[in-house]
Amino acid sequence: MDIFNLDLRFFAECALKIFLSLVSGFVLGLERKSRNQNVGTRTLILISISSTLLSILSSFLAAPSSSGIKVEGDPTRIAAGVVSGIGFLGGGAIMHHGLNIKGLTSAAIIWTDSALGLAIGAGLYIQSLLVLVASVLALLILERAEEKWFPAGKSKILHIVFESENIDMKKIKTIIKKNGFIISDLNVSYVMASRQIILHYSVKAPREDDFSALISQLNLAGKLSEFSITN
């Protein structure tokens, strides 16, 4: 097929699709970079425009030729391959960070970005715009709602050592909970020689980094010698 005999309207439409997919990838990339995530604008733009190109290619190969003969081909085959393959790229964004798993949202955004590229390539402009707007709103608004309603989000180990065995465990637990921690497990050790009580709490910790109030309250509840919060 001679590309110079193709309708200029086809080229204009393809250019519009690629431009819109570039915009969607750029918007999602800015959202990720604003949170210092590994997935950024360049990655998502490349995913989006390449998915759009594959969607255009899929429709182009199955379209009737200039002679009117329809090529035997399934326009959904390339799209299905993209959907299967994008999972590997998304999986690379997921990683363990101590007790926590990071990158799930970035992996989901990679999936969404690919879907937007395919949809734009298929000419579903309004639907793609609605999904893009809904995605950005969910990322921006729901995070604030989660921080307000579920402030304790990260799994951590709370390590506390008291110099005396005469401590009120219920009071310690109450102090920890009042400071925004959610306790899921407790391991207790007692050092006979130094008479130290060692407490290891598995907790969901609040997002704040200032635990001075917690340390002060624990020190009033007993002779505190060690305090640490680790992933």
N, CA and C of each residue as an Amber inpcrd file, in Angstrom:
protein
   693
   0.8440000  -1.1950000   0.0000000   0.0000000   0.0000000   0.0000000
   0.8830000   1.2500000   0.0000000   0.5680000   2.1970000  -0.8450000
   1.3360000   3.4400000  -0.9630000   0.8530000   4.4190000   0.0990000
   1.7390000   4.8100000   0.9730000   1.3230000   5.6810000   2.0660000
   0.9500000   7.0650000   1.5670000   1.4500000   7.4480000   0.3930000
   1.1460000   8.7830000  -0.1220000  -0.2660000   8.8660000  -0.6730000
  -0.9000000   7.6950000  -0.9030000  -2.2680000   7.6860000  -1.3980000
  -3.2860000   7.6460000  -0.2660000  -2.8140000   7.6080000   0.9670000
  -3.7210000   7.5760000   2.0910000  -4.3540000   8.9420000   2.3150000
  -5.5360000   8.9260000   2.8830000  -6.2820000  10.1530000   3.1600000
  -5.5430000  10.9910000   4.2040000  -5.3950000  12.2900000   3.9260000
  -4.7520000  13.1720000   4.9030000  -5.5490000  13.2360000   6.2020000
  -6.8540000  12.9830000   6.1110000  -7.6810000  12.9730000   7.3210000
  -7.2310000  11.8670000   8.2660000  -6.7820000  10.7650000   7.6930000
  -6.2930000   9.6440000   8.5050000  -5.0430000  10.0540000   9.2810000
  -4.1280000  10.7460000   8.6090000  -2.9070000  11.2030000   9.2760000
  -3.2280000  12.2180000  10.3760000  -4.1780000  13.1270000  10.0840000
  -4.5640000  14.1300000  11.0820000  -5.1860000  13.4700000  12.3040000
  -5.9990000  12.4680000  12.0650000  -6.6370000  11.7650000  13.1780000
  -5.6010000  11.0130000  14.0120000  -4.6390000  10.3960000  13.3410000
  -3.5710000   9.6930000  14.0560000  -2.7350000  10.6630000  14.8890000
  -2.4510000  11.8220000  14.3210000  -1.6800000  12.8290000  15.0490000
  -2.4360000  13.3040000  16.2850000  -3.7550000  13.4780000  16.1460000
  -4.5770000  13.8850000  17.2790000  -4.5630000  12.8210000  18.3690000
  -4.6760000  11.5700000  17.9750000  -4.6680000  10.4780000  18.9490000
  -3.3480000  10.4250000  19.7100000  -2.2500000  10.5440000  18.9860000
  -0.9320000  10.4910000  19.6310000  -0.7410000  11.6840000  20.5630000
  -1.2220000  12.8480000  20.1360000  -1.1000000  14.0410000  20.9840000
  -1.9080000  13.8740000  22.2730000  -3.1300000  13.3740000  22.1620000
  -3.9720000  13.1940000  23.3430000  -3.3840000  12.1530000  24.2860000
  -2.8170000  11.1020000  23.7290000  -2.1950000  10.0850000  24.5840000
  -0.9520000  10.6430000  25.2600000  -0.2380000  11.5320000  24.5520000
   0.9220000  12.1900000  25.1700000   0.4750000  13.0360000  26.3650000
  -0.6310000  13.7540000  26.2000000  -1.1440000  14.5910000  27.2880000
  -1.5470000  13.7450000  28.4850000  -2.2480000  12.6290000  28.2320000
  -2.6850000  11.7770000  29.3400000  -1.4980000  11.1880000  30.0760000
  -0.4870000  10.7370000  29.3510000   0.7160000  10.2150000  29.9910000
   1.4450000  11.2830000  30.7850000   1.4670000  12.4980000  30.2440000
   2.1450000  13.6130000  30.9180000   1.4470000  13.9700000  32.2270000
   0.1140000  14.0030000  32.2150000  -0.6550000  14.3590000  33.4180000
  -0.4350000  13.3120000  34.5110000  -0.5400000  12.0330000  34.1440000
  -0.3300000  10.9710000  35.1360000   1.1220000  10.9510000  35.6140000
   2.0570000  11.2520000  34.7310000   3.4610000  11.2880000  35.1110000
   3.7600000  12.4020000  36.0960000   3.1490000  13.5670000  35.8890000
   3.3330000  14.6720000  36.8280000   2.8210000  14.3040000  38.2150000
   1.6950000  13.5900000  38.2630000   1.1370000  13.1790000  39.5520000
   2.0990000  12.2530000  40.2760000   2.7280000  11.3260000  39.5470000
   3.6840000  10.3920000  40.1720000   4.9410000  11.1240000  40.6270000
   5.4500000  12.0170000  39.7980000   6.6740000  12.7400000  40.1470000
   6.4530000  13.6840000  41.3260000   5.2410000  14.2140000  41.4600000
   4.9510000  15.0960000  42.5870000   5.0250000  14.3520000  43.9080000
   4.9700000  13.0210000  43.8610000   5.0670000  12.1900000  45.0590000
   6.4130000  11.4670000  45.1340000   7.3530000  11.8930000  44.2920000
   8.7160000  11.3170000  44.2810000   8.7130000   9.8140000  44.0370000
   7.8620000   9.3680000  43.1210000   7.8130000   7.9570000  42.7570000
   8.7540000   7.6830000  41.5920000   9.1210000   6.3910000  41.4460000
  10.0630000   6.0200000  40.3880000   9.4740000   6.1950000  38.9930000
   8.1800000   5.9460000  38.8690000   7.5190000   6.0870000  37.5690000
   7.2500000   7.5620000  37.3240000   7.7570000   8.0890000  36.1950000
   7.6280000   9.5170000  35.9290000   6.9810000   9.8180000  34.6070000
   7.1180000  11.0520000  34.1800000   6.4320000  11.5280000  32.9800000
   6.9250000  10.8300000  31.7160000   8.2350000  10.6690000  31.5580000
   8.7650000  10.0550000  30.3400000   8.2840000   8.6240000  30.1770000
   8.3030000   7.8780000  31.2950000   7.8690000   6.4860000  31.2350000
   6.4090000   6.3800000  30.8140000   5.5460000   7.1550000  31.4580000
   4.1210000   7.0610000  31.1740000   3.7700000   7.6210000  29.8020000
   4.4910000   8.6440000  29.3540000   4.2630000   9.1560000  27.9990000
   4.6210000   8.0920000  26.9730000   5.7480000   7.4320000  27.1580000
   6.1570000   6.3840000  26.2160000   5.1560000   5.2330000  26.1980000
   4.6670000   4.8390000  27.3740000   3.6750000   3.7640000  27.4410000
   2.4050000   4.1740000  26.7150000   1.9550000   5.4020000  26.9790000
   0.6890000   5.8600000  26.4100000   0.7450000   5.9880000  24.8870000
   1.7710000   6.6630000  24.3620000   1.8210000   6.8770000  22.9130000
   2.1190000   5.5780000  22.1650000   2.9160000   4.6860000  22.7800000
   3.1880000   3.4170000  22.1030000   1.9440000   2.5370000  22.0910000
   1.1590000   2.5840000  23.1620000  -0.1070000   1.8350000  23.1780000
  -1.0730000   2.3890000  22.1430000  -1.0760000   3.7180000  21.9980000
  -1.9190000   4.3420000  20.9800000  -1.4980000   3.9060000  19.5790000
  -0.1970000   3.8990000  19.3330000   0.3010000   3.4840000  18.0250000
  -0.0690000   2.0340000  17.7340000   0.0470000   1.1710000  18.7280000
  -0.3190000  -0.2310000  18.5320000  -1.8170000  -0.3820000  18.2860000
  -2.6150000   0.4620000  18.9390000  -4.0570000   0.4270000  18.7000000
  -4.3900000   0.8880000  17.2800000  -3.7070000   1.9470000  16.8200000
  -3.8950000   2.4150000  15.4430000  -3.4660000   1.3400000  14.4550000
  -2.3340000   0.7230000  14.7330000  -1.8230000  -0.3370000  13.8620000
  -2.7890000  -1.5050000  13.7860000  -3.3580000  -1.8700000  14.9390000
  -4.3010000  -2.9790000  14.9790000  -5.5210000  -2.7110000  14.1020000
  -6.0670000  -1.4820000  14.1980000  -7.2280000  -1.1200000  13.3770000
  -6.8430000  -0.9850000  11.9090000  -5.6390000  -0.4820000  11.6400000
  -5.1810000  -0.2580000  10.2730000  -4.9960000  -1.5790000   9.5250000
  -4.4360000  -2.5640000  10.2270000  -4.1850000  -3.8500000   9.5720000
  -5.4690000  -4.5930000   9.2380000  -6.5140000  -4.3560000  10.0200000
  -7.7790000  -5.0460000   9.7810000  -8.7280000  -4.2650000   8.8910000
  -8.3140000  -3.0350000   8.4790000  -9.1650000  -2.2000000   7.6310000
  -9.0920000  -2.6690000   6.1770000 -10.1290000  -2.4100000   5.3800000
 -10.0960000  -2.7780000   3.9570000  -8.9790000  -2.0470000   3.2270000
  -8.3350000  -2.7130000   2.3060000  -7.2700000  -2.1020000   1.5140000
  -7.8750000  -1.1780000   0.4650000  -6.9970000  -0.4930000  -0.2830000
  -7.4670000   0.4360000  -1.3090000  -8.2280000  -0.2780000  -2.4100000
  -7.9870000  -1.5810000  -2.5710000  -8.6980000  -2.3470000  -3.5830000
 -10.0490000  -2.8270000  -3.0920000 -10.3430000  -2.5210000  -1.8100000
 -11.6230000  -2.9340000  -1.2550000 -11.5910000  -4.3010000  -0.6240000
 -10.4470000  -4.9640000  -0.6780000 -10.3250000  -6.3040000  -0.1060000
  -9.9730000  -6.1760000   1.3750000 -10.7540000  -6.7900000   2.2340000
 -10.5080000  -6.7240000   3.6720000  -9.4680000  -7.7700000   4.0580000
  -8.4630000  -7.3060000   4.8010000  -7.4190000  -8.2180000   5.2480000
  -7.9600000  -9.0730000   6.3870000  -7.6890000 -10.3710000   6.3250000
  -8.1160000 -11.2560000   7.3870000  -7.2410000 -11.0180000   8.6140000
  -7.7920000 -10.3950000   9.6110000  -7.0310000 -10.1190000  10.8210000
  -7.9490000  -9.7200000  11.9550000  -7.5100000  -9.9640000  13.1670000
  -8.2860000  -9.6330000  14.3510000  -7.7570000  -8.3340000  14.9410000
  -8.5460000  -7.2470000  14.9040000  -8.0630000  -5.9560000  15.4060000
  -7.8230000  -5.9350000  16.9130000  -8.3210000  -6.9460000  17.6160000
  -8.1380000  -6.9820000  19.0700000  -6.8850000  -7.7580000  19.4870000
  -6.2200000  -8.4080000  18.5350000  -5.0920000  -9.2710000  18.9000000
  -3.9250000  -8.4670000  19.4690000  -3.5700000  -7.3560000  18.8160000
  -2.4580000  -6.5380000  19.3100000  -2.8080000  -5.9290000  20.6650000
  -4.0550000  -5.4540000  20.7960000  -4.4880000  -4.8730000  22.0680000
  -4.3980000  -5.8920000  23.1980000  -4.7860000  -7.1360000  22.9050000
  -4.7120000  -8.1920000  23.9150000  -3.2640000  -8.4560000  24.3190000
  -2.3540000  -8.3750000  23.3430000  -0.9360000  -8.5570000  23.6480000
  -0.3970000  -7.4420000  24.5260000  -0.8610000  -6.2220000  24.2810000
  -0.4290000  -5.0860000  25.0970000  -0.9190000  -5.2570000  26.5300000
  -2.1720000  -5.6510000  26.6980000  -2.7440000  -5.8400000  28.0320000
  -1.9780000  -6.9060000  28.8000000  -1.5900000  -7.9840000  28.1030000
  -0.8310000  -9.0510000  28.7750000   0.5830000  -8.5980000  29.1190000
   1.2290000  -7.9120000  28.1710000   2.6230000  -7.5270000  28.3790000
   2.8200000  -6.4020000  29.3620000   1.8340000  -5.5230000  29.5030000
   2.0060000  -4.3600000  30.3810000   2.0920000  -4.7830000  31.8420000
   1.5730000  -5.9880000  32.1450000   1.6430000  -6.4860000  33.5190000
   3.0680000  -6.6780000  33.9870000   3.9670000  -7.0780000  33.0830000
   5.3660000  -7.2590000  33.4610000   6.0190000  -5.9190000  33.7960000
   5.6780000  -4.8890000  33.0170000   6.2320000  -3.5650000  33.2800000
   5.7020000  -3.0120000  34.6040000   4.4170000  -3.2340000  34.8570000
   3.8400000  -2.7850000  36.1200000   4.4280000  -3.5210000  37.3070000
   4.7130000  -4.8190000  37.1070000   5.3060000  -5.6020000  38.1910000
   6.6700000  -5.0840000  38.6040000   7.3900000  -4.4730000  37.6650000
   8.7030000  -3.9330000  37.9860000   8.6460000  -2.7170000  38.8790000
   7.4710000  -2.0900000  38.9740000   7.3280000  -0.9050000  39.8270000
   6.9970000  -1.2710000  41.2690000   6.6820000  -2.5580000  41.5100000
   6.3030000  -3.0070000  42.8440000   7.5310000  -3.5530000  43.5570000
   7.7620000  -3.1140000  44.7660000   8.9200000  -3.5790000  45.5140000
   8.6240000  -3.5600000  47.0070000   9.3490000  -4.4270000  47.7140000
   9.2270000  -4.4810000  49.1710000  10.1400000  -3.4400000  49.7870000
   9.6060000  -2.7230000  50.7650000  10.3920000  -1.7260000  51.4970000
  10.1850000  -2.0210000  52.9750000  11.0590000  -2.8610000  53.5230000
  10.8760000  -3.2980000  54.9010000   9.6400000  -4.1680000  55.0200000
   8.7290000  -3.7800000  55.9100000   7.4790000  -4.5200000  56.0880000
   6.3990000  -4.0800000  55.1130000   6.6930000  -3.0730000  54.3080000
   5.6800000  -2.4930000  53.4350000   5.9480000  -2.8240000  51.9730000
   4.8840000  -2.7970000  51.2000000   4.9700000  -2.9850000  49.7540000
   4.6990000  -1.6490000  49.0950000   5.6420000  -1.1830000  48.2930000
   5.5020000   0.0970000  47.6120000   5.3740000  -0.1280000  46.1090000
   4.7040000   0.7970000  45.4530000   4.6210000   0.7570000  44.0010000
   3.3260000   0.1990000  43.4450000   2.3880000  -0.2010000  44.3040000
   1.1230000  -0.7500000  43.7970000   0.3390000   0.3040000  43.0130000
   0.3270000   1.5330000  43.5360000  -0.3860000   2.6020000  42.8290000
   0.2960000   2.9270000  41.5100000   1.6270000   2.9420000  41.5060000
   2.3550000   3.2100000  40.2600000   2.0910000   2.1120000  39.2340000
   2.0330000   0.8610000  39.6860000   1.7320000  -0.2460000  38.7730000
   0.3260000  -0.0970000  38.1890000  -0.6160000   0.3200000  39.0380000
  -1.9850000   0.5320000  38.5590000  -2.0450000   1.6800000  37.5650000
  -1.2280000   2.7200000  37.7980000  -1.2030000   3.8560000  36.8700000
  -0.6130000   3.4360000  35.5300000   0.4050000   2.5770000  35.5460000
   0.9600000   2.0540000  34.2950000  -0.1270000   1.3190000  33.5190000
  -0.9080000   0.5210000  34.2140000  -2.0130000  -0.2060000  33.5750000
  -3.0400000   0.7710000  33.0050000  -3.3930000   1.7760000  33.8030000
  -4.3700000   2.7820000  33.3500000  -3.8460000   3.5550000  32.1540000
  -2.5670000   3.9050000  32.1890000  -1.9590000   4.6670000  31.1040000
  -1.9920000   3.8780000  29.8030000  -1.7050000   2.5890000  29.8910000
  -1.7560000   1.7430000  28.7050000  -3.1820000   1.6460000  28.1590000
  -4.1440000   1.5010000  29.0620000  -5.5500000   1.4340000  28.6390000
  -5.9850000   2.7280000  27.9680000  -5.5320000   3.8620000  28.5100000
  -5.8640000   5.1500000  27.8970000  -5.2710000   5.2540000  26.5000000
  -4.0230000   4.7960000  26.3550000  -3.3950000   4.8350000  25.0350000
  -4.1430000   3.9990000  24.0230000  -4.5420000   2.8030000  24.4180000
  -5.2990000   1.9320000  23.5070000  -6.6620000   2.5370000  23.1650000
  -7.3360000   3.1030000  24.1650000  -8.6610000   3.6850000  23.9340000
  -8.5820000   4.9050000  23.0220000  -7.5660000   5.7480000  23.2550000
  -7.3980000   6.9170000  22.3870000  -7.0800000   6.4730000  20.9650000
  -6.2560000   5.4310000  20.8440000  -5.9400000   4.9080000  19.5190000
  -7.1540000   4.3680000  18.7930000  -8.1210000   3.8820000  19.5590000
  -9.3560000   3.3720000  18.9620000 -10.3710000   4.4770000  18.7000000
 -10.0450000   5.7230000  19.1120000 -10.9410000   6.8510000  18.8530000
 -11.9480000   7.1190000  19.9410000 -11.7710000   6.5100000  21.1170000
 -12.7040000   6.7290000  22.2220000 -12.2340000   7.9340000  23.0470000
 -12.3910000   9.1260000  22.5000000 -11.8410000  10.3260000  23.1160000
 -12.5700000  10.7130000  24.4030000 -13.8850000  10.7650000  24.3550000
 -14.6600000  11.1750000  25.5230000 -14.4690000  10.1830000  26.6640000
 -14.5300000   8.8860000  26.3480000 -14.3560000   7.8660000  27.3750000
 -12.9630000   7.9570000  28.0120000 -11.9550000   8.2040000  27.1680000
 -10.5910000   8.3210000  27.6800000 -10.4450000   9.5360000  28.5800000
 -11.0700000  10.6560000  28.1790000 -11.0150000  11.8670000  28.9940000
 -11.6720000  11.6470000  30.3540000 -12.8110000  10.9710000  30.3570000
 -13.5060000  10.6960000  31.6140000 -12.6530000   9.8330000  32.5420000
 -11.9850000   8.8140000  31.9690000 -11.1320000   7.9390000  32.7830000
  -9.9260000   8.7150000  33.3120000  -9.3390000   9.5680000  32.4730000
  -8.1920000  10.3710000  32.9090000  -8.5820000  11.2980000  34.0520000
  -9.7130000  11.9940000  33.9080000 -10.1710000  12.9060000  34.9630000
 -10.4810000  12.1310000  36.2400000 -11.1730000  10.9920000  36.0960000
 -11.5140000  10.1850000  37.2690000 -10.2570000   9.6680000  37.9640000
  -9.2520000   9.2950000  37.1810000  -8.0040000   8.7800000  37.7570000
  -7.2750000   9.8530000  38.5530000  -7.1630000  11.0460000  37.9660000
  -6.4620000  12.1450000  38.6520000  -7.2100000  12.5570000  39.9130000
  -8.5320000  12.6390000  39.8340000  -9.3210000  13.0060000  41.0140000
  -9.1680000  11.9610000  42.1190000  -9.1810000  10.6900000  41.7250000
  -9.0220000   9.6210000  42.7160000  -7.6580000   9.6970000  43.3900000
  -6.6230000   9.9780000  42.6050000  -5.2680000  10.0390000  43.1510000
  -5.0850000  11.2270000  44.0850000  -5.6970000  12.3540000  43.7420000
  -5.5100000  13.5690000  44.5270000  -6.4370000  13.6410000  45.7380000
  -7.7190000  13.3370000  45.5120000  -8.7120000  13.5240000  46.5660000
  -8.7050000  12.3660000  47.5590000  -8.6540000  11.1380000  47.0490000
  -8.7540000   9.9900000  47.9400000  -7.5450000   9.8620000  48.8600000
  -6.3880000  10.3520000  48.4110000  -5.2220000  10.2890000  49.2970000
  -5.4480000  11.1570000  50.5390000  -6.0190000  12.3330000  50.3360000
  -6.3110000  13.2120000  51.4770000  -7.3490000  12.5780000  52.3920000
  -8.3420000  11.9080000  51.7870000  -9.3700000  11.2480000  52.5920000
  -8.7640000  10.1000000  53.3960000  -7.8520000   9.3460000  52.7850000
  -7.1990000   8.2480000  53.4940000  -6.3430000   8.7640000  54.6450000
  -5.6420000   9.8740000  54.4170000  -4.8190000  10.4470000  55.4760000
  -5.6700000  10.9390000  56.6440000  -6.8930000  11.3770000  56.3440000
  -7.7790000  11.8900000  57.3970000  -8.4470000  10.7590000  58.1550000
  -8.9660000   9.7660000  57.4340000  -9.7310000   8.6990000  58.0640000
  -8.8860000   7.5000000  58.4710000  -7.7760000   7.2700000  57.7640000
  -6.8950000   6.1460000  58.0750000  -5.4550000   6.6490000  58.1890000
  -5.1620000   7.4360000  59.2260000  -3.8250000   8.0500000  59.3340000
  -2.7030000   7.0420000  59.5190000  -2.9850000   5.9090000  60.1600000
  -1.9570000   4.8880000  60.3710000  -1.8990000   3.9840000  59.1520000
  -0.8810000   4.1870000  58.3230000  -0.8410000   3.4510000  57.0760000
   0.3600000   2.5530000  56.8740000   1.4900000   2.8310000  57.5230000
   2.7170000   2.0880000  57.2760000   2.9730000   1.0700000  58.3840000
   3.3640000  -0.1350000  57.9810000   3.7050000  -1.1710000  58.9570000
   5.1190000  -0.9340000  59.4740000   5.2660000  -0.9120000  60.7910000
   6.5690000  -0.6670000  61.4050000   6.7250000  -1.5170000  62.6610000
   7.9650000  -1.5810000  63.1380000   8.2790000  -2.2370000  64.3970000
   8.6260000  -1.1630000  65.4220000   7.8870000  -1.1570000  66.5250000
   8.1200000  -0.2100000  67.6050000   8.9090000  -0.9290000  68.6970000
  10.1500000  -0.4960000  68.8930000  11.0700000  -1.1310000  69.8510000
  11.2230000  -0.2220000  71.0670000  10.8280000  -0.7560000  72.2500000
  10.8590000   0.0330000  73.4870000  11.5500000  -0.7830000  74.5800000
  12.4640000  -0.1560000  75.2840000  13.1750000  -0.8160000  76.3780000
  13.0200000   0.0210000  77.6500000  12.5580000  -0.6380000  78.7250000
  12.4420000   0.0010000  80.0370000  13.4640000  -0.6070000  80.9870000
  14.0100000   0.2280000  81.8600000  15.0410000  -0.2040000  82.8010000
  14.4710000  -0.9110000  84.0230000  13.1730000  -0.9580000  84.1310000
  12.5300000  -1.6020000  85.2760000  11.4340000  -2.5330000  84.8090000
  11.2590000  -3.6380000  85.5300000  10.1990000  -4.5800000  85.1610000
   8.8430000  -4.1400000  85.7060000   8.8390000  -3.1280000  86.5760000
   7.5930000  -2.6540000  87.1850000   6.9320000  -1.5930000  86.2980000
   6.3580000  -2.0420000  85.2060000   5.6620000  -1.1330000  84.3030000
   4.2430000  -1.6350000  84.0860000   3.3710000  -0.6910000  83.7790000
   1.9640000  -1.0180000  83.5210000   1.7810000  -1.2380000  82.0260000
   1.6460000  -2.4910000  81.6040000   1.5420000  -2.8220000  80.1830000
   0.2870000  -2.2230000  79.5440000  -0.8060000  -2.1890000  80.3180000
  -2.0350000  -1.6130000  79.7790000  -1.8730000  -0.1170000  79.5270000
  -1.1520000   0.5440000  80.4290000  -0.9160000   1.9780000  80.2680000
  -0.0390000   2.2460000  79.0570000   0.9940000   1.4100000  78.8530000
   1.8730000   1.5490000  77.6900000   1.0660000   1.3940000  76.4010000
   0.1910000   0.3910000  76.3950000  -0.6450000   0.1430000  75.2070000
  -1.5660000   1.3270000  74.9330000  -2.1440000   1.8820000  75.9980000
  -3.0440000   3.0350000  75.8420000  -2.2930000   4.2450000  75.2840000
  -1.0740000   4.4730000  75.7880000  -0.2660000   5.6080000  75.3040000
   0.0410000   5.4550000  73.8140000   0.4130000   4.2510000  73.4140000
   0.7480000   4.0040000  72.0050000  -0.4610000   4.2530000  71.1080000
  -1.6230000   3.7670000  71.5310000  -2.8340000   3.9340000  70.7280000
  -3.2540000   5.4010000  70.6480000  -3.0960000   6.1400000  71.7460000
  -3.4800000   7.5550000  71.7480000  -2.6300000   8.3860000  70.7960000
  -1.4430000   7.8900000  70.4840000  -0.5580000   8.6040000  69.5590000
  -0.7390000   8.1590000  68.1070000  -1.8390000   7.4910000  67.8230000
  -2.1980000   7.1870000  66.4410000  -1.7090000   5.8590000  65.9090000
  -1.1480000   5.0080000  66.7520000  -0.6650000   3.7060000  66.3100000
  -1.7630000   2.6520000  66.4390000  -1.7330000   1.7120000  65.5130000
  -2.6340000   0.5610000  65.5820000  -1.7790000  -0.6730000  65.8510000
  -1.9710000  -1.2920000  66.9930000  -1.1450000  -2.4300000  67.4060000
  -1.7140000  -3.7220000  66.8340000  -0.8450000  -4.4960000  66.1670000
  -1.2770000  -5.7790000  65.6240000  -0.6470000  -6.9660000  66.3400000
   0.5120000  -6.7520000  66.9790000   1.1720000  -7.8620000  67.6740000
   2.1720000  -7.2970000  68.6890000   2.5190000  -8.1450000  69.6700000
   3.4680000  -7.7420000  70.7110000   4.3560000  -8.9200000  71.0840000
   5.6640000  -8.6610000  71.1160000   6.6350000  -9.6280000  71.6290000
   7.3530000  -8.9880000  72.8170000   7.4660000  -9.7420000  73.9120000
   8.0630000  -9.2220000  75.1400000   9.2830000 -10.0580000  75.5100000
  10.3730000  -9.3470000  75.8740000  11.5820000 -10.0120000  76.3550000
  11.9760000  -9.3860000  77.6900000  12.5660000 -10.2280000  78.5490000
  13.0190000  -9.7500000  79.8560000  14.4720000 -10.1790000  80.0590000
  15.3490000  -9.1860000  80.2950000  16.7630000  -9.4470000  80.5420000
  16.9730000  -9.5350000  82.0490000  17.3050000 -10.7360000  82.5390000
  17.4120000 -10.9640000  83.9750000  18.5360000 -10.1420000  84.6060000
  19.7080000 -10.0870000  83.9390000  20.8750000  -9.4320000  84.5290000
  20.6400000  -7.9370000  84.7560000  20.0880000  -7.2780000  83.7660000
  19.8770000  -5.8270000  83.8630000  18.4570000  -5.4510000  84.2470000
  17.5910000  -6.4740000  84.3580000  16.1730000  -6.2560000  84.6850000
  15.4940000  -5.2960000  83.7120000  15.7520000  -5.5180000  82.4460000
  15.1590000  -4.6920000  81.3970000  13.9640000  -5.4070000  80.7750000
  12.9470000  -4.6460000  80.5160000  11.7800000  -5.1320000  79.7690000
  11.9020000  -4.6120000  78.3370000  11.9140000  -5.5290000  77.3780000
  12.0370000  -5.1600000  75.9620000  10.7180000  -5.4830000  75.2660000
  10.1200000  -4.4810000  74.6740000   8.8300000  -4.6250000  74.0030000
   9.0140000  -4.4010000  72.5040000   8.5080000  -5.3340000  71.7150000
   8.5060000  -5.2120000  70.2530000   7.0510000  -5.2200000  69.7770000
   6.5630000  -4.0560000  69.3930000   5.1970000  -3.9440000  68.8880000
   5.2080000  -3.9240000  67.3580000   4.3870000  -4.7510000  66.7500000
   4.1150000  -4.6400000  65.3110000   2.9240000  -3.6990000  65.1650000
   3.1410000  -2.5780000  64.5010000   2.1180000  -1.5350000  64.4790000
   1.9100000  -0.9930000  63.0660000   0.7740000  -0.3460000  62.9060000
   0.5300000   0.5430000  61.7770000   0.7870000   1.9510000  62.2870000
   1.7700000   2.6110000  61.7080000   2.2190000   3.8960000  62.2390000
   1.5910000   5.0540000  61.4770000   1.3560000   6.1790000  62.1660000
   0.8770000   7.3870000  61.4750000   1.9390000   7.9150000  60.5300000
   1.5290000   8.7630000  59.5970000   2.4300000   9.2500000  58.5570000
   3.4080000  10.3110000  59.0730000   3.1200000  10.8970000  60.2190000
   4.0000000  11.9470000  60.7370000   5.3340000  11.3550000  61.1940000
   6.3630000  12.2020000  61.2230000   7.7050000  11.7520000  61.5940000
   8.1330000  12.2230000  62.9840000   7.3250000  13.0170000  63.6430000
   7.6790000  13.5400000  64.9540000   7.0060000  12.6940000  66.0380000
   7.8110000  11.9150000  66.7560000   7.2870000  11.0400000  67.7990000
   7.7570000  11.4890000  69.1810000   8.0870000  12.7670000  69.3060000
   8.5910000  13.2870000  70.5780000   7.5370000  13.1840000  71.6780000
   6.2730000  13.4090000  71.3390000   5.2060000  13.3250000  72.3440000
   5.0760000  11.8950000  72.8630000   5.1670000  10.9340000  71.9660000
   5.0860000   9.5270000  72.3640000   6.2450000   9.1680000  73.2930000
   7.4370000   9.6090000  72.9580000   8.6180000   9.3070000  73.7770000
   8.4730000   9.9140000  75.1700000   7.9920000  11.1380000  75.2410000
   7.8250000  11.8130000  76.5380000   6.8120000  11.0790000  77.4090000
   5.7050000  10.6550000  76.8140000   4.6660000   9.9590000  77.5690000
   5.1390000   8.5890000  78.0410000   5.9010000   7.8940000  77.1980000
   6.4410000   6.5870000  77.5940000   7.4670000   6.7410000  78.7180000
   8.2270000   7.8020000  78.6680000   9.2350000   8.0470000  79.6960000
   8.5880000   8.3340000  81.0470000   7.3870000   8.9180000  81.0410000
   6.6480000   9.1540000  82.2750000   6.0360000   7.8720000  82.8250000
   5.7620000   6.9300000  81.9220000   5.1540000   5.6610000  82.3420000
   6.1750000   4.6990000  82.9240000   7.4470000   4.9340000  82.6770000
   8.5060000   4.0660000  83.1760000   9.8570000   4.6400000  82.8010000
  10.9150000   4.0230000  83.3320000  12.2560000   4.5120000  83.0310000
  12.6620000   4.0170000  81.6440000  12.4450000   4.8650000  80.6490000
  12.7060000   4.5080000  79.2550000  14.1950000   4.6410000  78.9430000
  14.7880000   3.5620000  78.3890000  16.2220000   3.5990000  78.0480000
  16.4630000   3.5270000  76.5460000  15.5430000   2.8970000  75.7980000
  15.7000000   2.7970000  74.3350000  14.3450000   2.9620000  73.6680000
  14.3680000   3.6060000  72.4980000  13.1680000   3.7890000  71.7040000
  13.5530000   3.8530000  70.2360000  12.8980000   3.0620000  69.4150000
  13.1590000   3.1150000  67.9640000  11.9360000   2.6590000  67.2090000
  11.7840000   3.2070000  65.9980000  10.7210000   2.8040000  65.0690000
  11.3810000   2.4450000  63.7580000  11.2270000   1.2040000  63.3250000
  11.8810000   0.7470000  62.0970000  10.8730000   0.0690000  61.1890000
  11.2150000   0.0160000  59.8960000  10.3600000  -0.6450000  58.9250000
  10.4980000  -2.1480000  59.0270000
